[in-house]
């Protein structure tokens, strides 16, 4: 399997993790600082991994 494809898969996995962290619980609809921070860190990691995967494929 190509390294670029692995990085794209990792980016998708991290993007799903960011979405999972960002979603609010129905019982507690407010987001705390650590939840927002973790979602942003995972989103940035997903973007970097996806960009690296695309660049490896090109």
C-alpha positions as a printed Julia matrix, in Angstrom:
58×3 Matrix{Float64}:
   0.0    0.0    0.0
   1.25   3.44  -0.88
   2.37   5.83   1.89
   0.16   8.57   0.45
  -2.92   6.41   0.81
  -2.01   5.55   4.38
  -1.66   9.24   5.21
  -5.04   9.98   3.63
  -6.62   7.2    5.67
  -4.99   8.57   8.81
  -6.29  12.04   7.96
  -9.82  10.69   7.6
  -9.54   8.83  10.87
  -8.35  11.98  12.65
 -11.11  14.03  11.03
 -13.68  11.58  12.36
 -12.09  11.84  15.79
 -12.28  15.63  15.65
 -15.96  15.45  14.72
 -16.61  12.99  17.54
 -14.94  15.28  20.08
 -16.66  18.41  18.72
 -20.18  16.97  18.97
 -21.96  17.97  22.15
 -23.69  15.62  24.51
 -27.47  16.01  24.61
 -27.42  16.21  28.4
 -24.6   18.79  28.52
 -24.88  21.04  25.43
 -22.02  23.39  26.39
 -18.46  22.82  25.18
 -15.58  23.19  27.58
 -12.13  24.53  26.82
 -10.42  21.12  26.75
 -13.04  19.77  24.34
 -12.54  22.66  21.91
  -8.75  22.39  22.21
  -8.76  18.67  21.51
 -11.08  19.09  18.51
  -8.84  21.81  17.04
  -5.67  19.77  17.58
  -7.24  16.72  15.9
  -8.54  18.86  13.03
  -5.09  20.36  12.44
  -3.49  16.91  12.55
  -6.08  15.63  10.07
  -5.4   18.52   7.69
  -1.64  18.03   7.9
  -1.89  14.26   7.35
  -4.28  14.71   4.41
  -2.1   17.37   2.8
   0.98  15.19   3.25
  -0.87  12.24   1.73
  -1.95  14.27  -1.28
   1.58  15.57  -1.77
   2.99  12.04  -1.55
   0.56  10.9   -4.26
   1.48  13.75  -6.61
